[in-house]
Structure formats: C-alpha cells, structure tokens
Amino acid sequence: MTSTVKYLKDFVISKDGTKIGYRQLGKGPGLILVHGGMMASQNLMKLGEFLADQFTIYIPDRQGRGLSQTHSNFGLMAESEDLQALVHKTKAENIYGLSAGGVVALQTSIIETSLKRIALHEPPILTNETKTDWIKKYEDAMNKGNFGKAFISIVKGTDDPSSLFNILPGFITAPLINIAMKYESKKNIDDVPLKALIDAMKFDIKIVEDSEGLIEKYKDTTTDVLLIKGQKSQPYLRTIIDKLSVAIPKAKCVDLIGQGHTVSDNDSNPEIVANELRQFFM
C-alpha cells in the first residue's frame, strides 16, 4: 500500500558523485530510516509518520531505486558512503536499519562516530548460518527474465517461513506475480514499482557478500545499540541478532512477539517498531 504522508524531497551527493535522494518529514532530532531489500523509501513512510511528531525523519532511497542513482561499483562501502553523506548534511545522530539497510547502517556507524544511537533490525550479515541458497535461484531467474520466479526465490530465502508466498508452491505464485507486475500502476511518481525493486535486489546480495566479519569489527563499539528481531522471522536472521547481542554486551535486544521480518513495512505493523524506536532514541 502506498503511503499518503506528505514529505519534502532532497538529495545528497555521495563520495563518488552518485546522487542519493531522500524523503523528509517531521520535526525534532534527526533520525535516518534505512530500508531493506525489495523495498524503497516508500515502504517506511508509515513508520516515519508514527515518529514524525518527535523526530525529523530522513528516509533515503538506497542506490538504484526511486530518487537515487546507481553506483558504477556498488557494494557495502559505496552504500555506506551514501549514508555518510546524508549524516553529514542532516547532522542526524540516530539511525535505524532494516535487513540489508541494517548492514549498511552498521558499517556506517563504525566510520561515522557522530552517530550516537543505532537500531539494527535483523541485518543479514554473512555468517556460517546465513541462508544464501536462494541467491543462485534468484540470479538464474533474472538471467531468464522471469521476475515472478525471482520474486519467489527472494521471499523463500528472506521472508517469514509462515508467509503465504513461502507456503504456496512457486509454480502457482510466480505466474501471478508476473501478471500483477504487468498491470501494476504507480500512484506516486516517487514510488518504485515491484519489477524495479526485484531487479535492485542484486545490490542487497552484494551487501550481504561484503558483510563477512562485520560482527567482529563492531564488538568494541561505544555506540548505543538496539537489536530487533521478530518471533516469526527466518531462524538465521534471529541467530544473527543473537550473535550481535553476544558481541555487544551492552546492547538492548527486543523480540517482537508474533511479528516477522517486514513488520516495519507500511502494510504490516510499523507502529510496533515505532514504539520501540521512540523509547530507544529519546
């Protein structure tokens, strides 16, 4: 569902000259919200709305989506430089990252010491437990131009085990997704259609590949950290949060009962995450 929240548009220029656009709403201390894979800034607008009464919210389109250009050499460091540019411009000291956006937020906080508080929501950091078998299926489907099948491979690798797309067989759901994309219309000129979001998943895969060893690098952080996991999320995502909680003993860990990986999305229960973020960042 497209959010109808009013917002301002602006952009920053990353270190390599890439233009990164973002949406801005609210007033108060700066808080950056970083979306995950198969998402764009549009997906976190309701989360931003719930927080906009106490924070100035900045929601960037990660590279290759919506308001933002694509890096010639994309990866974790390039996307971290995007966030660093946004931090420098906005002076925001708080950041929330969902999924691959959490990996980028974590890497950025290692470099950008002005970030005082960071909330990580199930970042798929590469460990021995991280599920990656879906990536080959995604790449094969994209090479054949079958976006519906690529979508299903993403869902089966990252979405909650109990989700409808994970339960139903792909030979049923993939054709339905292809049909839906054919007739998809954009209600908001800034919103990114599903087909483009599926294609942009290659950026998130590179983020995961680049993230190996990131937990070890972060163990001595002095930044205040909130770790968020969902009861219904993929086991490997919950395990990564557990590993982070061991590596960062002072971090606060929240387990969202009855919720899954995309609880922050407009169509899920973003108010639950907003309540946790409000308590942490204030």
C-alpha atoms as an extended CHARMM CRD file, in Angstrom:
* protein
*
       282  EXT
         1         1  MET       CA              0.0000000000        0.0000000000        0.0000000000  PROA      1               0.0000000000
         2         2  THR       CA              1.3150000000        3.4290000000       -0.9680000000  PROA      2               0.0000000000
         3         3  SER       CA              1.5280000000        5.9150000000        1.8890000000  PROA      3               0.0000000000
         4         4  THR       CA             -0.2310000000        9.2780000000        1.5050000000  PROA      4               0.0000000000
         5         5  VAL       CA              2.0210000000       11.0300000000        4.0350000000  PROA      5               0.0000000000
         6         6  LYS       CA              3.2570000000       14.4380000000        2.8610000000  PROA      6               0.0000000000
         7         7  TYR       CA              7.0260000000       14.8620000000        2.6850000000  PROA      7               0.0000000000
         8         8  LEU       CA              9.8130000000       17.0090000000        1.3280000000  PROA      8               0.0000000000
         9         9  LYS       CA             12.3180000000       15.7240000000       -1.2380000000  PROA      9               0.0000000000
        10        10  ASP       CA             16.0200000000       16.4460000000       -1.2500000000  PROA      10              0.0000000000
        11        11  PHE       CA             19.2880000000       14.7420000000       -2.1410000000  PROA      11              0.0000000000
        12        12  VAL       CA             22.9530000000       14.3910000000       -1.2350000000  PROA      12              0.0000000000
        13        13  ILE       CA             25.9510000000       13.6260000000       -3.4160000000  PROA      13              0.0000000000
        14        14  SER       CA             27.9210000000       10.5770000000       -2.3240000000  PROA      14              0.0000000000
        15        15  LYS       CA             31.7220000000       10.4280000000       -2.3340000000  PROA      15              0.0000000000
        16        16  ASP       CA             31.8970000000        9.0490000000       -5.8920000000  PROA      16              0.0000000000
        17        17  GLY       CA             29.4020000000       11.5950000000       -7.2410000000  PROA      17              0.0000000000
        18        18  THR       CA             26.2870000000        9.3970000000       -7.0550000000  PROA      18              0.0000000000
        19        19  LYS       CA             23.0730000000       11.3180000000       -6.3490000000  PROA      19              0.0000000000
        20        20  ILE       CA             21.1300000000        9.8540000000       -3.4250000000  PROA      20              0.0000000000
        21        21  GLY       CA             17.6020000000       11.1680000000       -2.9110000000  PROA      21              0.0000000000
        22        22  TYR       CA             15.6070000000       11.0440000000        0.2950000000  PROA      22              0.0000000000
        23        23  ARG       CA             12.2360000000       11.8990000000        1.7840000000  PROA      23              0.0000000000
        24        24  GLN       CA             11.9600000000       14.1570000000        4.8240000000  PROA      24              0.0000000000
        25        25  LEU       CA              9.1160000000       14.7060000000        7.2810000000  PROA      25              0.0000000000
        26        26  GLY       CA              8.5080000000       15.6890000000       10.8830000000  PROA      26              0.0000000000
        27        27  LYS       CA             10.4390000000       17.8480000000       13.3140000000  PROA      27              0.0000000000
        28        28  GLY       CA             12.8830000000       17.2780000000       16.1640000000  PROA      28              0.0000000000
        29        29  PRO       CA             16.1970000000       15.3860000000       16.4480000000  PROA      29              0.0000000000
        30        30  GLY       CA             17.3170000000       13.7400000000       13.2070000000  PROA      30              0.0000000000
        31        31  LEU       CA             16.5190000000       10.0500000000       12.6540000000  PROA      31              0.0000000000
        32        32  ILE       CA             17.5010000000        8.2030000000        9.4570000000  PROA      32              0.0000000000
        33        33  LEU       CA             15.4200000000        5.1580000000        8.4370000000  PROA      33              0.0000000000
        34        34  VAL       CA             17.1660000000        2.7620000000        6.0280000000  PROA      34              0.0000000000
        35        35  HSD       CA             15.0290000000        0.2780000000        4.1030000000  PROA      35              0.0000000000
        36        36  GLY       CA             15.8680000000       -3.3150000000        3.2510000000  PROA      36              0.0000000000
        37        37  GLY       CA             15.7960000000       -5.4070000000        0.0840000000  PROA      37              0.0000000000
        38        38  MET       CA             12.8640000000       -5.3310000000       -2.3580000000  PROA      38              0.0000000000
        39        39  MET       CA             11.9430000000       -2.0210000000       -0.7120000000  PROA      39              0.0000000000
        40        40  ALA       CA             12.4650000000        1.7090000000       -1.2250000000  PROA      40              0.0000000000
        41        41  SER       CA             11.8070000000        4.7720000000        0.9170000000  PROA      41              0.0000000000
        42        42  GLN       CA              8.0990000000        4.3870000000        0.1480000000  PROA      42              0.0000000000
        43        43  ASN       CA              7.9190000000        1.2590000000        2.3340000000  PROA      43              0.0000000000
        44        44  LEU       CA              8.9310000000        3.0400000000        5.5520000000  PROA      44              0.0000000000
        45        45  MET       CA              6.7290000000        6.0950000000        5.2340000000  PROA      45              0.0000000000
        46        46  LYS       CA              4.1580000000        4.9680000000        7.7970000000  PROA      46              0.0000000000
        47        47  LEU       CA              6.9490000000        4.1300000000       10.2450000000  PROA      47              0.0000000000
        48        48  GLY       CA              8.2530000000        7.6290000000        9.6200000000  PROA      48              0.0000000000
        49        49  GLU       CA              4.7980000000        9.1150000000       10.1580000000  PROA      49              0.0000000000
        50        50  PHE       CA              4.4880000000        7.4270000000       13.5590000000  PROA      50              0.0000000000
        51        51  LEU       CA              7.7770000000        9.0270000000       14.6120000000  PROA      51              0.0000000000
        52        52  ALA       CA              7.4400000000       12.3990000000       12.9030000000  PROA      52              0.0000000000
        53        53  ASP       CA              5.8830000000       14.1250000000       15.9150000000  PROA      53              0.0000000000
        54        54  GLN       CA              9.1740000000       13.7680000000       17.8320000000  PROA      54              0.0000000000
        55        55  PHE       CA             11.8720000000       13.4300000000       15.1510000000  PROA      55              0.0000000000
        56        56  THR       CA             12.9130000000       14.8740000000       11.8230000000  PROA      56              0.0000000000
        57        57  ILE       CA             12.7450000000       11.7440000000        9.6960000000  PROA      57              0.0000000000
        58        58  TYR       CA             15.0330000000       11.1500000000        6.7220000000  PROA      58              0.0000000000
        59        59  ILE       CA             14.2790000000        8.1140000000        4.5290000000  PROA      59              0.0000000000
        60        60  PRO       CA             16.7670000000        7.6540000000        1.6740000000  PROA      60              0.0000000000
        61        61  ASP       CA             16.1500000000        5.6120000000       -1.4220000000  PROA      61              0.0000000000
        62        62  ARG       CA             19.1130000000        3.2720000000       -1.4090000000  PROA      62              0.0000000000
        63        63  GLN       CA             21.0610000000        3.2810000000       -4.6690000000  PROA      63              0.0000000000
        64        64  GLY       CA             19.3030000000        2.3060000000       -7.8710000000  PROA      64              0.0000000000
        65        65  ARG       CA             15.8370000000        2.9910000000       -6.5320000000  PROA      65              0.0000000000
        66        66  GLY       CA             13.3990000000        5.8720000000       -6.8510000000  PROA      66              0.0000000000
        67        67  LEU       CA             15.1250000000        9.1910000000       -6.1970000000  PROA      67              0.0000000000
        68        68  SER       CA             18.6470000000        7.7170000000       -6.2350000000  PROA      68              0.0000000000
        69        69  GLN       CA             21.1830000000        6.8670000000       -8.9110000000  PROA      69              0.0000000000
        70        70  THR       CA             23.2290000000        3.6580000000       -9.1990000000  PROA      70              0.0000000000
        71        71  HSD       CA             26.9130000000        3.3980000000       -8.2860000000  PROA      71              0.0000000000
        72        72  SER       CA             29.2560000000        2.2080000000      -11.0220000000  PROA      72              0.0000000000
        73        73  ASN       CA             30.9140000000       -0.0640000000       -8.4500000000  PROA      73              0.0000000000
        74        74  PHE       CA             28.2160000000       -0.9440000000       -5.9620000000  PROA      74              0.0000000000
        75        75  GLY       CA             28.6350000000       -2.6690000000       -2.6110000000  PROA      75              0.0000000000
        76        76  LEU       CA             28.6980000000       -2.1490000000        1.1390000000  PROA      76              0.0000000000
        77        77  MET       CA             31.3360000000        0.5940000000        1.2230000000  PROA      77              0.0000000000
        78        78  ALA       CA             29.6640000000        2.5530000000       -1.5790000000  PROA      78              0.0000000000
        79        79  GLU       CA             26.2920000000        2.4690000000        0.1760000000  PROA      79              0.0000000000
        80        80  SER       CA             27.9340000000        3.3590000000        3.4820000000  PROA      80              0.0000000000
        81        81  GLU       CA             29.3610000000        6.4480000000        1.7840000000  PROA      81              0.0000000000
        82        82  ASP       CA             25.8030000000        7.3390000000        0.7340000000  PROA      82              0.0000000000
        83        83  LEU       CA             24.6740000000        7.2810000000        4.3550000000  PROA      83              0.0000000000
        84        84  GLN       CA             27.7600000000        9.1640000000        5.4920000000  PROA      84              0.0000000000
        85        85  ALA       CA             26.8620000000       11.9540000000        3.0640000000  PROA      85              0.0000000000
        86        86  LEU       CA             23.3340000000       12.0420000000        4.4840000000  PROA      86              0.0000000000
        87        87  VAL       CA             24.6130000000       12.0990000000        8.0800000000  PROA      87              0.0000000000
        88        88  HSD       CA             26.9620000000       14.9820000000        7.2530000000  PROA      88              0.0000000000
        89        89  LYS       CA             24.2130000000       17.0290000000        5.6420000000  PROA      89              0.0000000000
        90        90  THR       CA             21.4500000000       16.4050000000        8.1840000000  PROA      90              0.0000000000
        91        91  LYS       CA             23.5930000000       16.1400000000       11.3450000000  PROA      91              0.0000000000
        92        92  ALA       CA             21.3590000000       13.2290000000       12.3800000000  PROA      92              0.0000000000
        93        93  GLU       CA             22.7140000000       11.2530000000       15.3320000000  PROA      93              0.0000000000
        94        94  ASN       CA             20.1930000000        8.3850000000       15.1760000000  PROA      94              0.0000000000
        95        95  ILE       CA             19.7700000000        5.6520000000       12.5770000000  PROA      95              0.0000000000
        96        96  TYR       CA             17.5190000000        2.6160000000       12.0990000000  PROA      96              0.0000000000
        97        97  GLY       CA             18.3880000000       -0.0330000000        9.5170000000  PROA      97              0.0000000000
        98        98  LEU       CA             16.1590000000       -2.8950000000        8.3800000000  PROA      98              0.0000000000
        99        99  SER       CA             17.6310000000       -6.0460000000        6.8280000000  PROA      99              0.0000000000
       100       100  ALA       CA             20.3520000000       -5.1090000000        4.2810000000  PROA      100             0.0000000000
       101       101  GLY       CA             19.7600000000       -1.4990000000        5.3130000000  PROA      101             0.0000000000
       102       102  GLY       CA             20.8300000000       -2.5780000000        8.7830000000  PROA      102             0.0000000000
       103       103  VAL       CA             24.1030000000       -3.9220000000        7.4020000000  PROA      103             0.0000000000
       104       104  VAL       CA             24.7600000000       -0.5650000000        5.7340000000  PROA      104             0.0000000000
       105       105  ALA       CA             23.7990000000        1.3110000000        8.8950000000  PROA      105             0.0000000000
       106       106  LEU       CA             26.1500000000       -0.8530000000       10.9670000000  PROA      106             0.0000000000
       107       107  GLN       CA             29.0830000000       -0.2930000000        8.6120000000  PROA      107             0.0000000000
       108       108  THR       CA             28.3500000000        3.4330000000        8.5560000000  PROA      108             0.0000000000
       109       109  SER       CA             28.2960000000        3.7020000000       12.3320000000  PROA      109             0.0000000000
       110       110  ILE       CA             31.7720000000        2.1670000000       12.5050000000  PROA      110             0.0000000000
       111       111  ILE       CA             33.1000000000        5.0100000000       10.3450000000  PROA      111             0.0000000000
       112       112  GLU       CA             30.7740000000        7.8550000000       11.2940000000  PROA      112             0.0000000000
       113       113  THR       CA             31.3440000000        8.4480000000       15.0020000000  PROA      113             0.0000000000
       114       114  SER       CA             28.7670000000       11.2420000000       15.1260000000  PROA      114             0.0000000000
       115       115  LEU       CA             26.0490000000        8.5650000000       15.1460000000  PROA      115             0.0000000000
       116       116  LYS       CA             25.1530000000        8.1540000000       18.8160000000  PROA      116             0.0000000000
       117       117  ARG       CA             22.3690000000        5.5720000000       18.6170000000  PROA      117             0.0000000000
       118       118  ILE       CA             21.8190000000        2.7690000000       16.1100000000  PROA      118             0.0000000000
       119       119  ALA       CA             18.9240000000        0.3190000000       15.8220000000  PROA      119             0.0000000000
       120       120  LEU       CA             19.5810000000       -2.8570000000       13.8270000000  PROA      120             0.0000000000
       121       121  HSD       CA             16.6020000000       -4.8860000000       12.6460000000  PROA      121             0.0000000000
       122       122  GLU       CA             17.6910000000       -8.3730000000       11.5290000000  PROA      122             0.0000000000
       123       123  PRO       CA             20.6510000000       -7.4340000000        9.2980000000  PROA      123             0.0000000000
       124       124  PRO       CA             21.6240000000      -10.4830000000        7.1520000000  PROA      124             0.0000000000
       125       125  ILE       CA             25.3250000000      -10.2940000000        7.9910000000  PROA      125             0.0000000000
       126       126  LEU       CA             27.2450000000      -13.1290000000        6.3580000000  PROA      126             0.0000000000
       127       127  THR       CA             27.9990000000      -15.8660000000        8.9060000000  PROA      127             0.0000000000
       128       128  ASN       CA             28.0990000000      -19.6630000000        8.7630000000  PROA      128             0.0000000000
       129       129  GLU       CA             24.3560000000      -19.7090000000        9.4970000000  PROA      129             0.0000000000
       130       130  THR       CA             23.2690000000      -17.1140000000        6.9360000000  PROA      130             0.0000000000
       131       131  LYS       CA             20.8900000000      -18.5530000000        4.3490000000  PROA      131             0.0000000000
       132       132  THR       CA             22.2470000000      -17.8840000000        0.8460000000  PROA      132             0.0000000000
       133       133  ASP       CA             20.9700000000      -20.8010000000       -1.2540000000  PROA      133             0.0000000000
       134       134  TRP       CA             18.1860000000      -18.6040000000       -2.6430000000  PROA      134             0.0000000000
       135       135  ILE       CA             20.6830000000      -16.2680000000       -4.3350000000  PROA      135             0.0000000000
       136       136  LYS       CA             21.5800000000      -18.6900000000       -7.1550000000  PROA      136             0.0000000000
       137       137  LYS       CA             17.8750000000      -19.2830000000       -7.8400000000  PROA      137             0.0000000000
       138       138  TYR       CA             17.2840000000      -15.5340000000       -7.9590000000  PROA      138             0.0000000000
       139       139  GLU       CA             20.1810000000      -14.9640000000      -10.3580000000  PROA      139             0.0000000000
       140       140  ASP       CA             19.0650000000      -17.8190000000      -12.6310000000  PROA      140             0.0000000000
       141       141  ALA       CA             15.5330000000      -16.4320000000      -12.7700000000  PROA      141             0.0000000000
       142       142  MET       CA             16.7770000000      -12.9070000000      -13.5280000000  PROA      142             0.0000000000
       143       143  ASN       CA             19.0350000000      -14.2020000000      -16.2950000000  PROA      143             0.0000000000
       144       144  LYS       CA             15.9020000000      -15.6850000000      -17.8830000000  PROA      144             0.0000000000
       145       145  GLY       CA             13.8850000000      -12.5270000000      -17.3600000000  PROA      145             0.0000000000
       146       146  ASN       CA             11.4380000000      -14.3210000000      -15.0750000000  PROA      146             0.0000000000
       147       147  PHE       CA             10.8010000000      -11.6370000000      -12.4540000000  PROA      147             0.0000000000
       148       148  GLY       CA              7.9900000000      -13.6040000000      -10.8330000000  PROA      148             0.0000000000
       149       149  LYS       CA             10.2540000000      -16.5590000000      -10.1570000000  PROA      149             0.0000000000
       150       150  ALA       CA             12.9860000000      -14.2070000000       -8.9510000000  PROA      150             0.0000000000
       151       151  PHE       CA             10.4970000000      -12.6510000000       -6.5300000000  PROA      151             0.0000000000
       152       152  ILE       CA              9.5640000000      -16.0540000000       -5.1270000000  PROA      152             0.0000000000
       153       153  SER       CA             13.2280000000      -17.0030000000       -4.6410000000  PROA      153             0.0000000000
       154       154  ILE       CA             13.7570000000      -13.8110000000       -2.6070000000  PROA      154             0.0000000000
       155       155  VAL       CA             10.6950000000      -14.4630000000       -0.4740000000  PROA      155             0.0000000000
       156       156  LYS       CA             11.6250000000      -18.0710000000        0.2230000000  PROA      156             0.0000000000
       157       157  GLY       CA             15.1080000000      -17.0130000000        1.2900000000  PROA      157             0.0000000000
       158       158  THR       CA             14.2950000000      -13.9640000000        3.3710000000  PROA      158             0.0000000000
       159       159  ASP       CA             10.6120000000      -13.7750000000        4.2790000000  PROA      159             0.0000000000
       160       160  ASP       CA              8.9500000000      -15.4130000000        7.2680000000  PROA      160             0.0000000000
       161       161  PRO       CA              8.5380000000      -19.2190000000        6.9500000000  PROA      161             0.0000000000
       162       162  SER       CA              4.8060000000      -18.8460000000        7.6700000000  PROA      162             0.0000000000
       163       163  SER       CA              4.1440000000      -16.2740000000        4.9290000000  PROA      163             0.0000000000
       164       164  LEU       CA              1.6970000000      -17.2340000000        2.1930000000  PROA      164             0.0000000000
       165       165  PHE       CA              4.3290000000      -16.9650000000       -0.5460000000  PROA      165             0.0000000000
       166       166  ASN       CA              6.5670000000      -19.3190000000        1.4170000000  PROA      166             0.0000000000
       167       167  ILE       CA              3.8110000000      -21.8730000000        1.8980000000  PROA      167             0.0000000000
       168       168  LEU       CA              2.3710000000      -21.9820000000       -1.6250000000  PROA      168             0.0000000000
       169       169  PRO       CA              4.4310000000      -23.6320000000       -4.3970000000  PROA      169             0.0000000000
       170       170  GLY       CA              6.3170000000      -21.3230000000       -6.7270000000  PROA      170             0.0000000000
       171       171  PHE       CA              4.7050000000      -22.6750000000       -9.8910000000  PROA      171             0.0000000000
       172       172  ILE       CA              1.4510000000      -21.1580000000       -8.6340000000  PROA      172             0.0000000000
       173       173  THR       CA              2.6920000000      -17.8690000000       -7.1980000000  PROA      173             0.0000000000
       174       174  ALA       CA              5.3880000000      -16.8870000000       -9.7170000000  PROA      174             0.0000000000
       175       175  PRO       CA              2.9760000000      -16.5390000000      -12.6890000000  PROA      175             0.0000000000
       176       176  LEU       CA              0.6170000000      -14.4950000000      -10.5060000000  PROA      176             0.0000000000
       177       177  ILE       CA              3.4240000000      -12.0770000000       -9.6530000000  PROA      177             0.0000000000
       178       178  ASN       CA              4.3210000000      -11.7200000000      -13.3460000000  PROA      178             0.0000000000
       179       179  ILE       CA              0.6920000000      -10.8970000000      -14.1390000000  PROA      179             0.0000000000
       180       180  ALA       CA              0.4800000000       -8.4010000000      -11.2750000000  PROA      180             0.0000000000
       181       181  MET       CA              3.6370000000       -6.6090000000      -12.4600000000  PROA      181             0.0000000000
       182       182  LYS       CA              2.2440000000       -6.3470000000      -15.9650000000  PROA      182             0.0000000000
       183       183  TYR       CA             -0.7380000000       -4.3530000000      -14.7240000000  PROA      183             0.0000000000
       184       184  GLU       CA              0.9980000000       -2.5150000000      -11.9130000000  PROA      184             0.0000000000
       185       185  SER       CA              0.4180000000        1.2260000000      -11.7740000000  PROA      185             0.0000000000
       186       186  LYS       CA              2.3610000000        3.8380000000       -9.8070000000  PROA      186             0.0000000000
       187       187  LYS       CA              0.1080000000        6.0490000000       -7.6850000000  PROA      187             0.0000000000
       188       188  ASN       CA              3.0340000000        8.1750000000       -6.5490000000  PROA      188             0.0000000000
       189       189  ILE       CA              5.6220000000        9.3850000000       -9.0410000000  PROA      189             0.0000000000
       190       190  ASP       CA              8.3810000000        8.8200000000       -6.4580000000  PROA      190             0.0000000000
       191       191  ASP       CA              7.3670000000        5.2270000000       -5.7240000000  PROA      191             0.0000000000
       192       192  VAL       CA              9.3410000000        2.3590000000       -7.2390000000  PROA      192             0.0000000000
       193       193  PRO       CA              7.3560000000       -0.4270000000       -8.9680000000  PROA      193             0.0000000000
       194       194  LEU       CA              7.7860000000       -4.0320000000       -7.8590000000  PROA      194             0.0000000000
       195       195  LYS       CA              9.6520000000       -5.0630000000      -11.0040000000  PROA      195             0.0000000000
       196       196  ALA       CA             12.3690000000       -2.4690000000      -10.3580000000  PROA      196             0.0000000000
       197       197  LEU       CA             12.5770000000       -3.4920000000       -6.6940000000  PROA      197             0.0000000000
       198       198  ILE       CA             13.1200000000       -7.1210000000       -7.6980000000  PROA      198             0.0000000000
       199       199  ASP       CA             15.8950000000       -6.0710000000      -10.0720000000  PROA      199             0.0000000000
       200       200  ALA       CA             17.5170000000       -3.9350000000       -7.3490000000  PROA      200             0.0000000000
       201       201  MET       CA             17.8470000000       -6.9890000000       -5.1060000000  PROA      201             0.0000000000
       202       202  LYS       CA             21.2620000000       -7.5350000000       -6.7090000000  PROA      202             0.0000000000
       203       203  PHE       CA             22.5060000000       -4.5880000000       -4.6640000000  PROA      203             0.0000000000
       204       204  ASP       CA             21.3610000000       -6.2430000000       -1.4420000000  PROA      204             0.0000000000
       205       205  ILE       CA             23.0410000000       -9.5140000000       -2.3740000000  PROA      205             0.0000000000
       206       206  LYS       CA             26.3340000000       -7.6500000000       -2.7710000000  PROA      206             0.0000000000
       207       207  ILE       CA             25.7650000000       -6.0340000000        0.6390000000  PROA      207             0.0000000000
       208       208  VAL       CA             25.4440000000       -9.4820000000        2.2240000000  PROA      208             0.0000000000
       209       209  GLU       CA             28.5310000000      -10.7690000000        0.4090000000  PROA      209             0.0000000000
       210       210  ASP       CA             30.5590000000       -7.7790000000        1.6110000000  PROA      210             0.0000000000
       211       211  SER       CA             29.4300000000       -8.0880000000        5.2300000000  PROA      211             0.0000000000
       212       212  GLU       CA             31.5110000000      -11.0850000000        6.3210000000  PROA      212             0.0000000000
       213       213  GLY       CA             33.3990000000      -10.3100000000        9.5430000000  PROA      213             0.0000000000
       214       214  LEU       CA             31.3180000000       -7.2260000000       10.3370000000  PROA      214             0.0000000000
       215       215  ILE       CA             30.2100000000       -8.5110000000       13.7460000000  PROA      215             0.0000000000
       216       216  GLU       CA             33.8220000000       -8.9030000000       14.8580000000  PROA      216             0.0000000000
       217       217  LYS       CA             34.6130000000       -5.3570000000       13.6990000000  PROA      217             0.0000000000
       218       218  TYR       CA             31.7710000000       -3.9540000000       15.7650000000  PROA      218             0.0000000000
       219       219  LYS       CA             32.3840000000       -5.7160000000       19.0850000000  PROA      219             0.0000000000
       220       220  ASP       CA             34.2240000000       -2.7690000000       20.6910000000  PROA      220             0.0000000000
       221       221  THR       CA             31.6420000000       -0.1280000000       19.7800000000  PROA      221             0.0000000000
       222       222  THR       CA             30.7140000000        2.5700000000       22.2660000000  PROA      222             0.0000000000
       223       223  THR       CA             27.5650000000        3.4490000000       20.3220000000  PROA      223             0.0000000000
       224       224  ASP       CA             24.2020000000        2.7660000000       21.9700000000  PROA      224             0.0000000000
       225       225  VAL       CA             22.6740000000       -0.1830000000       20.1060000000  PROA      225             0.0000000000
       226       226  LEU       CA             19.1390000000       -1.5840000000       19.8840000000  PROA      226             0.0000000000
       227       227  LEU       CA             18.8260000000       -5.0540000000       18.3440000000  PROA      227             0.0000000000
       228       228  ILE       CA             15.4070000000       -6.0260000000       16.9690000000  PROA      228             0.0000000000
       229       229  LYS       CA             14.2290000000       -9.4800000000       15.9130000000  PROA      229             0.0000000000
       230       230  GLY       CA             10.8120000000      -10.9150000000       15.1230000000  PROA      230             0.0000000000
       231       231  GLN       CA              9.4020000000      -14.1060000000       16.5920000000  PROA      231             0.0000000000
       232       232  LYS       CA              8.2060000000      -15.2640000000       13.1480000000  PROA      232             0.0000000000
       233       233  SER       CA             11.3540000000      -14.3070000000       11.2090000000  PROA      233             0.0000000000
       234       234  GLN       CA             13.7380000000      -16.7160000000        9.4980000000  PROA      234             0.0000000000
       235       235  PRO       CA             15.7990000000      -18.5970000000       12.1470000000  PROA      235             0.0000000000
       236       236  TYR       CA             19.0970000000      -17.4450000000       10.6380000000  PROA      236             0.0000000000
       237       237  LEU       CA             18.0870000000      -13.7800000000       10.9930000000  PROA      237             0.0000000000
       238       238  ARG       CA             17.2490000000      -14.3330000000       14.6530000000  PROA      238             0.0000000000
       239       239  THR       CA             20.5830000000      -16.1080000000       15.1130000000  PROA      239             0.0000000000
       240       240  ILE       CA             22.4760000000      -13.1170000000       13.7020000000  PROA      240             0.0000000000
       241       241  ILE       CA             20.7920000000      -10.8540000000       16.2600000000  PROA      241             0.0000000000
       242       242  ASP       CA             21.8130000000      -13.3150000000       18.9870000000  PROA      242             0.0000000000
       243       243  LYS       CA             25.4170000000      -13.1990000000       17.7520000000  PROA      243             0.0000000000
       244       244  LEU       CA             25.3540000000       -9.4020000000       17.8050000000  PROA      244             0.0000000000
       245       245  SER       CA             23.9560000000       -9.3890000000       21.3390000000  PROA      245             0.0000000000
       246       246  VAL       CA             26.8680000000      -11.5540000000       22.4910000000  PROA      246             0.0000000000
       247       247  ALA       CA             29.4020000000       -9.3670000000       20.6620000000  PROA      247             0.0000000000
       248       248  ILE       CA             27.8620000000       -6.1640000000       22.0510000000  PROA      248             0.0000000000
       249       249  PRO       CA             27.0370000000       -6.9850000000       25.6940000000  PROA      249             0.0000000000
       250       250  LYS       CA             25.5950000000       -3.5310000000       26.4300000000  PROA      250             0.0000000000
       251       251  ALA       CA             23.1750000000       -3.6670000000       23.5150000000  PROA      251             0.0000000000
       252       252  LYS       CA             19.4550000000       -3.8230000000       24.2310000000  PROA      252             0.0000000000
       253       253  CYS       CA             17.6660000000       -6.6880000000       22.4730000000  PROA      253             0.0000000000
       254       254  VAL       CA             13.9400000000       -6.6850000000       21.6560000000  PROA      254             0.0000000000
       255       255  ASP       CA             11.9960000000       -9.7400000000       20.4680000000  PROA      255             0.0000000000
       256       256  LEU       CA              8.7740000000       -8.7020000000       18.7390000000  PROA      256             0.0000000000
       257       257  ILE       CA              6.2420000000      -11.3760000000       19.6460000000  PROA      257             0.0000000000
       258       258  GLY       CA              4.0550000000      -12.5020000000       16.7660000000  PROA      258             0.0000000000
       259       259  GLN       CA              5.9140000000      -10.3540000000       14.2130000000  PROA      259             0.0000000000
       260       260  GLY       CA              8.1090000000      -11.1500000000       11.2350000000  PROA      260             0.0000000000
       261       261  HSD       CA             10.9140000000       -9.6270000000        9.2150000000  PROA      261             0.0000000000
       262       262  THR       CA              8.9110000000       -6.9290000000        7.4050000000  PROA      262             0.0000000000
       263       263  VAL       CA              6.9170000000       -5.6440000000       10.3910000000  PROA      263             0.0000000000
       264       264  SER       CA              8.1940000000       -2.0980000000        9.6270000000  PROA      264             0.0000000000
       265       265  ASP       CA              6.5910000000       -2.0540000000        6.1760000000  PROA      265             0.0000000000
       266       266  ASN       CA              3.5630000000        0.1630000000        5.5170000000  PROA      266             0.0000000000
       267       267  ASP       CA              1.3440000000       -2.9040000000        5.0460000000  PROA      267             0.0000000000
       268       268  SER       CA              2.4020000000       -4.6180000000        8.2690000000  PROA      268             0.0000000000
       269       269  ASN       CA              2.6120000000       -3.2260000000       11.8320000000  PROA      269             0.0000000000
       270       270  PRO       CA              5.1050000000       -0.3330000000       11.7590000000  PROA      270             0.0000000000
       271       271  GLU       CA              3.5930000000        1.2290000000       14.8840000000  PROA      271             0.0000000000
       272       272  ILE       CA              5.0520000000       -1.6580000000       16.9310000000  PROA      272             0.0000000000
       273       273  VAL       CA              8.5590000000       -0.8320000000       15.7240000000  PROA      273             0.0000000000
       274       274  ALA       CA              7.8930000000        2.8900000000       16.1180000000  PROA      274             0.0000000000
       275       275  ASN       CA              7.1080000000        2.3730000000       19.8050000000  PROA      275             0.0000000000
       276       276  GLU       CA             10.4180000000        0.5920000000       20.3540000000  PROA      276             0.0000000000
       277       277  LEU       CA             12.3750000000        3.2110000000       18.4070000000  PROA      277             0.0000000000
       278       278  ARG       CA             10.7430000000        6.0890000000       20.2420000000  PROA      278             0.0000000000
       279       279  GLN       CA             11.7600000000        4.6650000000       23.6050000000  PROA      279             0.0000000000
       280       280  PHE       CA             15.3070000000        3.9690000000       22.4160000000  PROA      280             0.0000000000
       281       281  PHE       CA             16.0680000000        7.2010000000       20.5770000000  PROA      281             0.0000000000
       282       282  MET       CA             14.5080000000        9.6890000000       23.0260000000  PROA      282             0.0000000000
